[in-house]
Amino acid sequence: MRRLAVFLTTALLSTTLWAMHCPADMAKIDAMLSSHPPSDAAVLAQVQKLRAEGEELHKSGNHSKSVEVLGKALQLLEASE
């Protein structure tokens, strides 16, 4: 019983941590887009698409997938600098 309680507590905390990570990634993407947008229009469009998809995933509660998608957007932005 104790192991189950520890497992459930860990699972709950990890979900909460993922949820709090998404808005930070979205804010970082927004800041990078406003200060140094990619010069390539295709990269900019892809970043904007991934950012919107990440926000929708976050709102729907799929935080791990949201972090993954937002991470791809960040990678594209960092590579275009």
N, C-alpha and C positions, 0 to 999 in steps of 0.2 A: 504494500500500500504506500509506503514511504517513497519507493522508487517512482511510482506512478505520479505522486504529488510533485516530485522533483522534475520529472519529465514534463508534466503539464505546465509547471511554472517556467521552465526553460523555454518551452515552445511559445508560450504567451509573450515572454520578454523578447524573444528573437523576432517575433512578428511585429511587435511594437517598435523595435529598433529599425527594422526594414521600413516601416511606415514613416519614421522620422527622417530617414535617409533620402527618400524621394523628393520632398520639397527642397532640401539642400541642393540636390543635383539639378533640379529645375531652375533654382535661383542662379546657380553657377553657369548653366547654359545661357540663361537670359543675360547675365552680366557679360559673358564672353561675346554673345551676339551683338550687344549694344556697343561694346568697346572695340572689338576686333572681328567684325563679321567676315566670313570667308569671301574671297574675291570670286570664286567659282560659283556661279548661280546654281549648278546642279548639287554641289555640296551643301549650300545654304538651304535649298529645298529639302534635301534629305535630312539635315539636322532639324529643321522645323517640323518635318513629318514625324521623326523619331521622338522629338520633345512632346508633341501633341499626343502621340500614342502612349508615351510614358505617363503623362498626366492622366489619361483615361484609365490606364491600368491601375494607377494609384487610387483614383476615385472609386474604382470597382473593387478594391481590396486585394488585388494581385500584386503585392509589393515586391516580391522577389523578381517577377518578370519586369515590373516597372524599373527597378534598379538596373536590370540587365539592358533594357532598351535605352534608358537614359545614359548608361555607360557607353553604349555604341555612339550616341550623339556626341558625348564628350570626347571620345577618341577621334571622331571625324574632325571636330573643332581643333583639337590639339595638333592633329596631323596637317591641318591647313594653315597653321601659323607660320 
